[in-house]
């Protein structure tokens, strides 16, 4: 059965990793993070910060730098964290799996069913969408179990061998 905390874990891990990374970057770049400072921090990363989060910031740098001044301010970085809470892209999930920060089995399930889970078609899956999909999957599984049980019970009642594969048709 699906555990809702797994989906929550994806978003918690992603936000925590990004917050830690951004805090590390801002400690060394108080007036804003430039792409050069980001690349230097990534190359010289001896802080133990997972490189996946550097890559996430780097890959979205142009989008995050709203005023196009070449610096990522704290407000612009907070926008990234807020956007992350509204959903994650397939690429972000792949990056989080590679980083080992989220459950691989759940992530693979999400990635392989991404278009089904992304019910609003925004290219992101939210915690609510993941929970709804997994809950629907659990319900269908229970229905299938009940159907099999009903067939088995009816077979016992009518003394029919459900394991008999021979065809004794008359």
Secondary structure, DSSP 8 states (H G I E B T S, - for coil): ---HHHHHHHHHHHHHHHHHHHHHHHHH-TT-EEHHHHHHHHHT--S---HHHHHHHHHTHHHH-TT-SSEE-HHHHHHHHHHHHT-B-HHHHHHHHHHT-S-HHHHHHHHHTHHHH-TT-SS-B-HHHHHHHHHHHHHHHHHHHHHHHHHHHHHHHTT--TT-------
